[in-house]
């Protein structure tokens, strides 16, 4: 049992509207709500952000809606440091539009990093020949 449907209804959203926010089709939302397919970690985190509730609340594990960084993220990743926790707290205070903008910037930075790493590997391979 999860609380996806109840949370969606509280927001007065259709399955299509929630699907747009998650970048999935209405059918996937229906399956999540009916527990026909499990929520992936990525989807669960996105839902937590969208509804501003804890992952445990969505899964029905906790009755507390509080979206605690310690409970949601750093408990799963013990390498989280204070700066990362503060960044996450700040991110969660942003508007939805700002979050979208930040995600785009991060994706661009990750692509650039991967390209740099690939170029470095190619340079190393050429020197080895």
Beta strands, then each sheet from edge to edge (+ up, - down):
end
